[in-house]
Amino acid sequence: MEYLQTAPVASFIFAFTILTSVWAFYSDNIYAQLILHPFSVYRGQRVYTVVSSGFIHADIMHLLFNMLSFSFFAFGLEPVLGHWQFGVLYFVSLILSDLPTVYKHKNDEWYHSLGASGAVSAVIFSYILYSPVSPLGLMLIPGFQMPAVVFGVLYLIYCNYAAKRAADNINHDAHMFGALSGLLITIALHPHVVNGFINQITEKVQSWMH
């Protein structure tokens, strides 16, 4: 109940994404209607799927991973960023993260994409702007942590590398452009965050040198 007061927008997104994803798991028709199809979107058809595809997932593990990642950062970020600002961050990043995919696969009639990863990446990178030296870890390596800004740099390098290789079925372009959108939108909404970001890193580096 506390989150409903401190982070109502994030709470709604969290609940709506879970409900819509589960609904799609049991309805092939809903799944087909909501999934992103760049071939169609580029031709002005089913444009709404640029948003709707962010609320469905491939399977339970895909949903679980995205919602765990979302919950770790979103509920703490919204009170700092602001309620309507968080909504703008999430939905605009969701759209921007998909646009490169639409263009890249505009002629691939077979290609589809889904999931909240682009918008979740935006939330994570917005958090990194506010807390660049806070420790972040990897779910797959319990106990291993690094400064958030280091995690962010490595994340972008990996996404760029993986997107070029295209060796799996993961939309790494959405991850990367979602992360970049999160940075730009957060700075546009709260320009002062840049000074705080620089000051925190400077203080941390100075503490390491002494």
KOLFI-257010 format. One line per field, with one value per residue: residue in three letters; residue number from 1; x, y, z of N, C-alpha, C, O in turn. Coordinates in steps of 0.2 Angstrom, whole numbers, always signed. Layout:
<recs>
aa	c(ala | ...);
i	c(NUM | ...);
n.east	c(X | ...);
n.north	c(Y | ...);
n.up	c(Z | ...);
ca.east	c(X | ...);
ca.north	c(Y | ...);
ca.up	c(Z | ...);
c.east	c(X | ...);
c.north	c(Y | ...);
c.up	c(Z | ...);
o.east	c(X | ...);
o.north	c(Y | ...);
o.up	c(Z | ...);
</recs>
This chain:
<recs>
aa	c(met | glu | tyr | leu | gln | thr | ala | pro | val | ala | ser | phe | ile | phe | ala | phe | thr | ile | leu | thr | ser | val | trp | ala | phe | tyr | ser | asp | asn | ile | tyr | ala | gln | leu | ile | leu | his | pro | phe | ser | val | tyr | arg | gly | gln | arg | val | tyr | thr | val | val | ser | ser | gly | phe | ile | his | ala | asp | ile | met | his | leu | leu | phe | asn | met | leu | ser | phe | ser | phe | phe | ala | phe | gly | leu | glu | pro | val | leu | gly | his | trp | gln | phe | gly | val | leu | tyr | phe | val | ser | leu | ile | leu | ser | asp | leu | pro | thr | val | tyr | lys | his | lys | asn | asp | glu | trp | tyr | his | ser | leu | gly | ala | ser | gly | ala | val | ser | ala | val | ile | phe | ser | tyr | ile | leu | tyr | ser | pro | val | ser | pro | leu | gly | leu | met | leu | ile | pro | gly | phe | gln | met | pro | ala | val | val | phe | gly | val | leu | tyr | leu | ile | tyr | cys | asn | tyr | ala | ala | lys | arg | ala | ala | asp | asn | ile | asn | his | asp | ala | his | met | phe | gly | ala | leu | ser | gly | leu | leu | ile | thr | ile | ala | leu | his | pro | his | val | val | asn | gly | phe | ile | asn | gln | ile | thr | glu | lys | val | gln | ser | trp | met | his);
i	c(1 | 2 | 3 | 4 | 5 | 6 | 7 | 8 | 9 | 10 | 11 | 12 | 13 | 14 | 15 | 16 | 17 | 18 | 19 | 20 | 21 | 22 | 23 | 24 | 25 | 26 | 27 | 28 | 29 | 30 | 31 | 32 | 33 | 34 | 35 | 36 | 37 | 38 | 39 | 40 | 41 | 42 | 43 | 44 | 45 | 46 | 47 | 48 | 49 | 50 | 51 | 52 | 53 | 54 | 55 | 56 | 57 | 58 | 59 | 60 | 61 | 62 | 63 | 64 | 65 | 66 | 67 | 68 | 69 | 70 | 71 | 72 | 73 | 74 | 75 | 76 | 77 | 78 | 79 | 80 | 81 | 82 | 83 | 84 | 85 | 86 | 87 | 88 | 89 | 90 | 91 | 92 | 93 | 94 | 95 | 96 | 97 | 98 | 99 | 100 | 101 | 102 | 103 | 104 | 105 | 106 | 107 | 108 | 109 | 110 | 111 | 112 | 113 | 114 | 115 | 116 | 117 | 118 | 119 | 120 | 121 | 122 | 123 | 124 | 125 | 126 | 127 | 128 | 129 | 130 | 131 | 132 | 133 | 134 | 135 | 136 | 137 | 138 | 139 | 140 | 141 | 142 | 143 | 144 | 145 | 146 | 147 | 148 | 149 | 150 | 151 | 152 | 153 | 154 | 155 | 156 | 157 | 158 | 159 | 160 | 161 | 162 | 163 | 164 | 165 | 166 | 167 | 168 | 169 | 170 | 171 | 172 | 173 | 174 | 175 | 176 | 177 | 178 | 179 | 180 | 181 | 182 | 183 | 184 | 185 | 186 | 187 | 188 | 189 | 190 | 191 | 192 | 193 | 194 | 195 | 196 | 197 | 198 | 199 | 200 | 201 | 202 | 203 | 204 | 205 | 206 | 207 | 208 | 209 | 210);
n.east	c(+4 | +10 | +18 | +8 | +5 | +17 | +23 | +13 | +11 | +21 | +17 | +4 | +9 | +16 | +7 | -3 | +5 | +9 | -4 | -9 | +1 | -1 | -14 | -12 | -5 | -14 | -22 | -21 | -26 | -26 | -12 | -7 | -13 | -7 | +7 | +22 | +25 | +36 | +36 | +22 | +20 | +28 | +22 | +11 | +1 | -7 | +0 | -1 | +5 | +18 | +17 | +9 | +15 | +24 | +18 | +16 | +23 | +36 | +36 | +34 | +46 | +52 | +43 | +45 | +58 | +59 | +50 | +55 | +67 | +61 | +54 | +65 | +70 | +61 | +51 | +58 | +63 | +52 | +47 | +57 | +60 | +47 | +29 | +21 | +32 | +38 | +29 | +30 | +44 | +43 | +34 | +37 | +50 | +47 | +41 | +52 | +62 | +58 | +57 | +69 | +70 | +59 | +62 | +74 | +69 | +60 | +57 | +56 | +45 | +43 | +47 | +45 | +42 | +42 | +39 | +44 | +57 | +64 | +59 | +61 | +74 | +76 | +72 | +81 | +93 | +89 | +89 | +103 | +108 | +104 | +110 | +125 | +136 | +131 | +130 | +127 | +122 | +122 | +109 | +112 | +124 | +126 | +130 | +140 | +145 | +145 | +150 | +136 | +137 | +147 | +142 | +132 | +139 | +146 | +134 | +129 | +139 | +139 | +126 | +127 | +136 | +130 | +118 | +124 | +129 | +117 | +114 | +105 | +87 | +84 | +79 | +91 | +93 | +82 | +85 | +96 | +93 | +82 | +89 | +97 | +87 | +81 | +91 | +92 | +79 | +77 | +87 | +82 | +70 | +75 | +87 | +97 | +101 | +113 | +124 | +123 | +126 | +139 | +146 | +144 | +152 | +164 | +167 | +168 | +179 | +189 | +188 | +193 | +206 | +212);
n.north	c(-6 | +6 | +9 | +13 | +26 | +33 | +30 | +30 | +29 | +20 | +9 | +7 | +4 | -7 | -17 | -17 | -22 | -35 | -40 | -39 | -46 | -59 | -61 | -61 | -73 | -83 | -81 | -81 | -73 | -60 | -59 | -59 | -47 | -37 | -37 | -31 | -27 | -23 | -22 | -19 | -8 | +2 | +4 | +11 | +4 | -4 | +5 | +7 | -3 | -1 | +4 | -5 | -17 | -17 | -21 | -35 | -51 | -64 | -76 | -83 | -81 | -71 | -61 | -61 | -57 | -44 | -37 | -39 | -32 | -19 | -16 | -15 | -3 | +7 | +10 | +17 | +28 | +35 | +44 | +53 | +58 | +63 | +61 | +63 | +65 | +53 | +45 | +51 | +48 | +34 | +30 | +38 | +33 | +20 | +21 | +27 | +18 | +8 | +13 | +13 | -1 | -3 | +4 | -3 | -16 | -15 | -21 | -34 | -46 | -56 | -53 | -50 | -41 | -39 | -35 | -26 | -22 | -11 | +1 | -2 | -2 | +12 | +17 | +11 | +18 | +31 | +30 | +28 | +40 | +48 | +41 | +37 | +31 | +21 | +4 | -9 | -25 | -41 | -51 | -64 | -67 | -69 | -58 | -51 | -35 | -18 | -1 | +9 | +18 | +11 | -1 | +4 | +9 | -3 | -10 | -4 | -5 | -19 | -21 | -14 | -22 | -35 | -32 | -30 | -42 | -51 | -63 | -70 | -71 | -59 | -42 | -32 | -19 | -12 | -12 | -4 | +8 | +12 | +14 | +25 | +34 | +35 | +42 | +54 | +59 | +61 | +70 | +81 | +83 | +86 | +95 | +98 | +87 | +82 | +90 | +84 | +71 | +72 | +77 | +67 | +57 | +63 | +65 | +52 | +47 | +55 | +50 | +37 | +40 | +44);
n.up	c(+0 | +3 | -8 | -17 | -13 | -13 | -26 | -37 | -51 | -56 | -49 | -55 | -68 | -66 | -61 | -71 | -82 | -78 | -77 | -91 | -98 | -93 | -97 | -111 | -112 | -111 | -122 | -138 | -148 | -142 | -139 | -153 | -157 | -149 | -151 | -157 | -174 | -185 | -199 | -202 | -194 | -200 | -212 | -208 | -201 | -187 | -178 | -164 | -158 | -155 | -142 | -135 | -136 | -126 | -115 | -115 | -114 | -118 | -111 | -94 | -87 | -94 | -91 | -77 | -75 | -81 | -73 | -60 | -62 | -65 | -53 | -43 | -46 | -50 | -40 | -31 | -39 | -44 | -33 | -33 | -46 | -49 | -51 | -64 | -72 | -71 | -78 | -91 | -93 | -94 | -104 | -115 | -117 | -120 | -132 | -140 | -139 | -147 | -160 | -168 | -170 | -178 | -189 | -193 | -195 | -205 | -217 | -214 | -214 | -206 | -194 | -176 | -161 | -143 | -126 | -110 | -110 | -115 | -110 | -96 | -96 | -98 | -86 | -77 | -81 | -79 | -65 | -62 | -66 | -55 | -44 | -46 | -41 | -32 | -27 | -39 | -44 | -53 | -57 | -61 | -55 | -39 | -26 | -32 | -36 | -43 | -46 | -50 | -62 | -69 | -71 | -80 | -91 | -96 | -99 | -110 | -119 | -121 | -126 | -138 | -144 | -144 | -152 | -164 | -167 | -167 | -162 | -155 | -149 | -143 | -142 | -143 | -147 | -143 | -129 | -128 | -135 | -127 | -114 | -117 | -121 | -108 | -101 | -108 | -107 | -93 | -91 | -98 | -91 | -78 | -77 | -68 | -63 | -69 | -63 | -51 | -53 | -58 | -47 | -38 | -43 | -44 | -30 | -26 | -33 | -27 | -14 | -16 | -19 | -8);
ca.east	c(+0 | +15 | +20 | +2 | +5 | +24 | +24 | +6 | +12 | +25 | +12 | -1 | +12 | +18 | +1 | -6 | +10 | +8 | -11 | -10 | +5 | -4 | -20 | -10 | -2 | -20 | -26 | -17 | -28 | -23 | -5 | -6 | -15 | -3 | +14 | +25 | +26 | +39 | +34 | +16 | +20 | +32 | +17 | +6 | -4 | -6 | +5 | -2 | +9 | +24 | +16 | +5 | +20 | +28 | +14 | +16 | +30 | +36 | +34 | +34 | +53 | +53 | +40 | +48 | +65 | +58 | +46 | +59 | +71 | +57 | +53 | +71 | +72 | +55 | +47 | +62 | +64 | +47 | +46 | +63 | +59 | +40 | +24 | +20 | +38 | +40 | +25 | +33 | +50 | +42 | +30 | +41 | +56 | +44 | +41 | +58 | +66 | +55 | +57 | +75 | +68 | +54 | +66 | +79 | +66 | +54 | +56 | +56 | +38 | +43 | +50 | +40 | +45 | +38 | +42 | +45 | +64 | +66 | +56 | +64 | +81 | +76 | +71 | +87 | +98 | +87 | +91 | +110 | +110 | +103 | +114 | +130 | +141 | +128 | +132 | +123 | +124 | +119 | +105 | +115 | +130 | +124 | +135 | +144 | +142 | +150 | +146 | +130 | +139 | +151 | +137 | +129 | +144 | +146 | +128 | +128 | +144 | +136 | +120 | +129 | +139 | +125 | +114 | +127 | +129 | +111 | +115 | +99 | +81 | +83 | +80 | +96 | +92 | +77 | +88 | +101 | +90 | +78 | +93 | +99 | +81 | +81 | +96 | +90 | +73 | +79 | +91 | +77 | +65 | +78 | +94 | +101 | +104 | +120 | +128 | +123 | +130 | +147 | +148 | +145 | +157 | +170 | +168 | +169 | +185 | +193 | +189 | +197 | +213 | +214);
ca.north	c(+0 | +12 | +11 | +16 | +33 | +36 | +28 | +27 | +28 | +14 | +4 | +5 | +1 | -14 | -21 | -18 | -26 | -42 | -43 | -39 | -51 | -65 | -62 | -63 | -80 | -87 | -79 | -80 | -67 | -54 | -59 | -56 | -40 | -32 | -38 | -26 | -30 | -17 | -22 | -16 | -1 | +6 | +5 | +15 | -1 | -6 | +9 | +7 | -9 | +2 | +5 | -11 | -23 | -16 | -24 | -42 | -54 | -70 | -81 | -81 | -79 | -65 | -56 | -60 | -54 | -37 | -34 | -38 | -26 | -13 | -15 | -13 | +4 | +12 | +13 | +22 | +33 | +40 | +50 | +58 | +61 | +66 | +56 | +63 | +65 | +46 | +43 | +53 | +44 | +27 | +29 | +40 | +28 | +14 | +22 | +28 | +12 | +3 | +16 | +10 | -8 | -3 | +5 | -9 | -22 | -12 | -25 | -41 | -47 | -62 | -51 | -47 | -40 | -38 | -34 | -20 | -21 | -4 | +6 | -4 | +1 | +19 | +17 | +9 | +23 | +37 | +29 | +28 | +47 | +50 | +37 | +34 | +27 | +16 | -3 | -13 | -32 | -45 | -57 | -71 | -68 | -66 | -55 | -47 | -28 | -13 | +6 | +10 | +21 | +6 | -5 | +7 | +9 | -10 | -12 | -1 | -9 | -26 | -20 | -13 | -28 | -40 | -30 | -31 | -49 | -53 | -71 | -73 | -68 | -54 | -36 | -28 | -12 | -9 | -11 | +1 | +15 | +13 | +16 | +31 | +38 | +37 | +47 | +61 | +62 | +63 | +77 | +86 | +85 | +88 | +97 | +99 | +80 | +82 | +92 | +80 | +65 | +74 | +78 | +61 | +53 | +66 | +64 | +45 | +46 | +58 | +46 | +32 | +42 | +46);
ca.up	c(+0 | +3 | -15 | -20 | -11 | -15 | -33 | -40 | -58 | -56 | -46 | -60 | -74 | -63 | -61 | -78 | -86 | -76 | -79 | -98 | -100 | -91 | -101 | -117 | -111 | -112 | -128 | -144 | -152 | -139 | -141 | -160 | -158 | -146 | -152 | -162 | -180 | -188 | -206 | -202 | -191 | -205 | -217 | -205 | -199 | -180 | -175 | -157 | -155 | -152 | -135 | -132 | -136 | -120 | -109 | -115 | -114 | -122 | -106 | -87 | -85 | -97 | -87 | -71 | -76 | -82 | -67 | -55 | -63 | -64 | -46 | -40 | -47 | -52 | -35 | -28 | -43 | -45 | -29 | -34 | -52 | -50 | -54 | -71 | -75 | -72 | -83 | -97 | -94 | -96 | -110 | -121 | -118 | -123 | -139 | -143 | -139 | -152 | -166 | -172 | -172 | -183 | -195 | -194 | -198 | -209 | -223 | -212 | -213 | -201 | -187 | -171 | -154 | -137 | -119 | -107 | -108 | -117 | -105 | -90 | -97 | -97 | -78 | -74 | -82 | -75 | -58 | -62 | -66 | -48 | -40 | -51 | -37 | -28 | -30 | -43 | -46 | -58 | -54 | -62 | -51 | -33 | -22 | -36 | -37 | -45 | -46 | -55 | -68 | -72 | -74 | -86 | -97 | -98 | -102 | -116 | -123 | -122 | -130 | -145 | -147 | -145 | -157 | -171 | -169 | -168 | -162 | -151 | -151 | -139 | -145 | -139 | -149 | -138 | -123 | -129 | -136 | -121 | -109 | -120 | -120 | -101 | -99 | -111 | -105 | -87 | -91 | -100 | -86 | -72 | -79 | -62 | -61 | -72 | -58 | -45 | -56 | -59 | -40 | -34 | -46 | -42 | -23 | -25 | -35 | -22 | -8 | -18 | -20 | -1);
c.east	c(+4 | +17 | +14 | +2 | +12 | +25 | +18 | +7 | +15 | +21 | +7 | +3 | +14 | +12 | -2 | -1 | +9 | +1 | -12 | -5 | +2 | -10 | -18 | -7 | -8 | -24 | -21 | -19 | -26 | -16 | -4 | -8 | -11 | +4 | +16 | +27 | +29 | +36 | +27 | +16 | +23 | +27 | +11 | +0 | -2 | +0 | +5 | +2 | +15 | +23 | +14 | +10 | +24 | +24 | +13 | +23 | +30 | +34 | +35 | +41 | +54 | +50 | +43 | +54 | +63 | +54 | +50 | +64 | +67 | +56 | +59 | +72 | +66 | +52 | +51 | +63 | +58 | +46 | +52 | +62 | +52 | +35 | +23 | +26 | +40 | +36 | +28 | +39 | +48 | +39 | +34 | +47 | +53 | +44 | +47 | +63 | +64 | +56 | +63 | +73 | +63 | +57 | +70 | +75 | +60 | +52 | +56 | +49 | +38 | +44 | +44 | +44 | +40 | +42 | +43 | +52 | +67 | +65 | +60 | +71 | +81 | +76 | +77 | +92 | +96 | +90 | +99 | +112 | +109 | +108 | +120 | +135 | +137 | +129 | +126 | +126 | +120 | +115 | +108 | +121 | +129 | +130 | +140 | +141 | +148 | +146 | +141 | +133 | +144 | +147 | +134 | +133 | +145 | +140 | +127 | +133 | +142 | +130 | +122 | +132 | +134 | +120 | +117 | +128 | +123 | +111 | +109 | +93 | +79 | +84 | +84 | +96 | +88 | +80 | +92 | +98 | +85 | +83 | +95 | +93 | +80 | +85 | +94 | +84 | +74 | +82 | +86 | +72 | +69 | +85 | +99 | +104 | +111 | +125 | +129 | +127 | +137 | +150 | +149 | +151 | +164 | +172 | +170 | +177 | +190 | +194 | +193 | +205 | +216 | +214);
c.north	c(+6 | +14 | +14 | +24 | +36 | +35 | +26 | +25 | +21 | +8 | +2 | +1 | -6 | -19 | -22 | -22 | -33 | -44 | -44 | -45 | -58 | -67 | -64 | -70 | -85 | -85 | -77 | -74 | -60 | -53 | -56 | -49 | -35 | -32 | -33 | -30 | -24 | -16 | -18 | -9 | +4 | +8 | +9 | +10 | -3 | -2 | +8 | +1 | -7 | +3 | -2 | -17 | -23 | -19 | -31 | -45 | -61 | -76 | -79 | -78 | -72 | -59 | -55 | -56 | -46 | -34 | -34 | -32 | -19 | -11 | -13 | -6 | +9 | +14 | +18 | +29 | +38 | +46 | +55 | +62 | +65 | +61 | +57 | +63 | +57 | +43 | +44 | +49 | +37 | +26 | +32 | +36 | +22 | +15 | +23 | +22 | +7 | +6 | +13 | +3 | -8 | -1 | +0 | -15 | -21 | -17 | -33 | -43 | -52 | -59 | -48 | -46 | -38 | -37 | -27 | -18 | -14 | +1 | +4 | -1 | +8 | +20 | +16 | +15 | +29 | +36 | +30 | +36 | +50 | +47 | +33 | +30 | +22 | +9 | -6 | -20 | -35 | -50 | -64 | -72 | -65 | -64 | -51 | -40 | -24 | -6 | +6 | +12 | +16 | +1 | -3 | +7 | +2 | -13 | -10 | -4 | -16 | -26 | -19 | -19 | -33 | -38 | -31 | -38 | -53 | -61 | -74 | -70 | -62 | -47 | -31 | -21 | -9 | -7 | -5 | +8 | +16 | +16 | +23 | +36 | +40 | +42 | +54 | +64 | +64 | +69 | +82 | +88 | +88 | +90 | +97 | +92 | +79 | +84 | +87 | +73 | +66 | +74 | +72 | +57 | +56 | +65 | +56 | +44 | +49 | +53 | +40 | +34 | +44 | +40);
c.up	c(+0 | -4 | -19 | -19 | -14 | -23 | -36 | -47 | -59 | -54 | -52 | -66 | -72 | -64 | -67 | -83 | -85 | -78 | -87 | -101 | -99 | -95 | -108 | -117 | -113 | -118 | -134 | -148 | -149 | -140 | -148 | -161 | -155 | -148 | -157 | -168 | -185 | -195 | -207 | -200 | -196 | -210 | -214 | -202 | -192 | -177 | -167 | -154 | -153 | -145 | -132 | -132 | -129 | -114 | -110 | -116 | -117 | -117 | -99 | -85 | -88 | -93 | -81 | -71 | -76 | -76 | -61 | -56 | -62 | -57 | -42 | -40 | -48 | -46 | -30 | -32 | -44 | -40 | -30 | -41 | -53 | -53 | -61 | -75 | -76 | -77 | -90 | -98 | -97 | -103 | -116 | -123 | -122 | -130 | -143 | -144 | -145 | -159 | -171 | -174 | -178 | -190 | -198 | -198 | -202 | -215 | -221 | -210 | -207 | -194 | -183 | -165 | -149 | -131 | -117 | -107 | -110 | -112 | -98 | -90 | -95 | -89 | -75 | -75 | -79 | -68 | -57 | -62 | -59 | -43 | -43 | -47 | -32 | -31 | -33 | -44 | -51 | -55 | -55 | -58 | -44 | -29 | -26 | -38 | -40 | -45 | -51 | -62 | -72 | -75 | -80 | -92 | -100 | -101 | -109 | -121 | -125 | -127 | -137 | -148 | -149 | -151 | -164 | -172 | -170 | -168 | -157 | -153 | -146 | -143 | -141 | -141 | -145 | -132 | -123 | -130 | -130 | -115 | -111 | -119 | -113 | -99 | -102 | -108 | -97 | -86 | -93 | -95 | -80 | -74 | -74 | -60 | -64 | -67 | -53 | -47 | -56 | -52 | -37 | -37 | -44 | -34 | -22 | -27 | -30 | -16 | -10 | -18 | -13 | +4);
o.east	c(+2 | +17 | +16 | +0 | +11 | +29 | +18 | +4 | +13 | +21 | +6 | +0 | +13 | +13 | -4 | -4 | +9 | +1 | -14 | -7 | +2 | -12 | -21 | -7 | -7 | -29 | -18 | -15 | -24 | -14 | +1 | -5 | -10 | +8 | +12 | +30 | +25 | +35 | +26 | +13 | +21 | +28 | +6 | -5 | +4 | +4 | +10 | +4 | +19 | +28 | +16 | +9 | +27 | +27 | +9 | +28 | +24 | +31 | +36 | +41 | +58 | +52 | +43 | +55 | +66 | +56 | +49 | +65 | +70 | +57 | +58 | +75 | +67 | +50 | +48 | +64 | +60 | +45 | +51 | +62 | +52 | +37 | +24 | +26 | +43 | +38 | +28 | +40 | +51 | +41 | +33 | +48 | +57 | +45 | +49 | +66 | +68 | +56 | +63 | +76 | +64 | +56 | +71 | +78 | +55 | +46 | +55 | +47 | +33 | +43 | +40 | +50 | +35 | +48 | +44 | +54 | +71 | +69 | +61 | +74 | +86 | +79 | +79 | +96 | +100 | +92 | +101 | +117 | +113 | +110 | +120 | +138 | +141 | +130 | +120 | +132 | +116 | +118 | +107 | +124 | +130 | +135 | +144 | +136 | +154 | +140 | +143 | +131 | +143 | +148 | +133 | +131 | +144 | +140 | +125 | +131 | +142 | +130 | +119 | +131 | +135 | +118 | +114 | +128 | +122 | +108 | +109 | +92 | +73 | +89 | +82 | +98 | +89 | +79 | +92 | +99 | +84 | +81 | +95 | +94 | +78 | +83 | +94 | +84 | +71 | +80 | +87 | +71 | +66 | +90 | +105 | +109 | +115 | +130 | +135 | +131 | +141 | +155 | +154 | +154 | +169 | +178 | +175 | +180 | +196 | +199 | +196 | +209 | +222 | +216);
o.north	c(+11 | +20 | +19 | +28 | +42 | +39 | +20 | +20 | +17 | +3 | -4 | -4 | -11 | -24 | -28 | -26 | -37 | -50 | -49 | -49 | -63 | -72 | -68 | -74 | -90 | -88 | -72 | -71 | -56 | -48 | -52 | -46 | -29 | -27 | -32 | -35 | -20 | -11 | -14 | -4 | +9 | +13 | +9 | +13 | -4 | -5 | +9 | +2 | -10 | +2 | -4 | -21 | -28 | -19 | -34 | -41 | -64 | -81 | -73 | -73 | -68 | -54 | -49 | -52 | -42 | -28 | -29 | -28 | -15 | -6 | -9 | -3 | +15 | +20 | +22 | +34 | +44 | +51 | +61 | +68 | +70 | +57 | +52 | +61 | +55 | +39 | +40 | +47 | +35 | +22 | +29 | +35 | +19 | +10 | +20 | +21 | +3 | +2 | +12 | +1 | -12 | -4 | -2 | -18 | -24 | -17 | -37 | -42 | -53 | -63 | -44 | -49 | -36 | -39 | -23 | -13 | -11 | +5 | +9 | +1 | +11 | +25 | +20 | +17 | +34 | +41 | +33 | +38 | +54 | +50 | +27 | +25 | +18 | +8 | -6 | -20 | -32 | -54 | -68 | -78 | -59 | -67 | -47 | -40 | -25 | -6 | +4 | +10 | +16 | -1 | -6 | +6 | +1 | -16 | -13 | -5 | -17 | -29 | -22 | -20 | -36 | -43 | -33 | -40 | -57 | -64 | -80 | -66 | -60 | -46 | -27 | -16 | -3 | -2 | +0 | +13 | +22 | +21 | +28 | +42 | +46 | +46 | +59 | +70 | +69 | +74 | +88 | +94 | +93 | +86 | +95 | +91 | +75 | +81 | +86 | +70 | +62 | +72 | +71 | +54 | +53 | +63 | +55 | +40 | +46 | +53 | +37 | +29 | +45 | +41);
o.up	c(-3 | -5 | -23 | -23 | -16 | -25 | -39 | -49 | -63 | -57 | -53 | -68 | -76 | -66 | -69 | -87 | -89 | -81 | -89 | -105 | -103 | -98 | -111 | -123 | -116 | -119 | -134 | -151 | -152 | -141 | -148 | -165 | -157 | -146 | -162 | -168 | -188 | -198 | -211 | -203 | -197 | -213 | -217 | -201 | -190 | -173 | -164 | -148 | -149 | -141 | -127 | -127 | -127 | -108 | -106 | -117 | -117 | -120 | -98 | -81 | -85 | -92 | -78 | -66 | -73 | -74 | -57 | -51 | -60 | -55 | -37 | -36 | -45 | -45 | -27 | -30 | -44 | -42 | -28 | -41 | -56 | -57 | -65 | -80 | -81 | -81 | -95 | -104 | -102 | -107 | -122 | -128 | -126 | -134 | -148 | -148 | -147 | -164 | -177 | -179 | -182 | -195 | -204 | -202 | -202 | -217 | -225 | -204 | -204 | -189 | -185 | -164 | -150 | -131 | -121 | -104 | -106 | -110 | -94 | -85 | -92 | -87 | -70 | -70 | -78 | -65 | -53 | -59 | -57 | -38 | -44 | -50 | -29 | -37 | -31 | -46 | -55 | -50 | -51 | -58 | -43 | -29 | -23 | -40 | -39 | -44 | -57 | -67 | -78 | -81 | -85 | -98 | -106 | -106 | -113 | -127 | -131 | -132 | -142 | -154 | -154 | -155 | -169 | -178 | -175 | -172 | -156 | -158 | -146 | -147 | -137 | -137 | -143 | -129 | -119 | -126 | -129 | -112 | -107 | -117 | -111 | -95 | -98 | -107 | -96 | -82 | -91 | -95 | -77 | -72 | -75 | -57 | -61 | -66 | -50 | -43 | -54 | -50 | -33 | -33 | -42 | -33 | -18 | -24 | -29 | -13 | -5 | -16 | -12 | +9);
</recs>
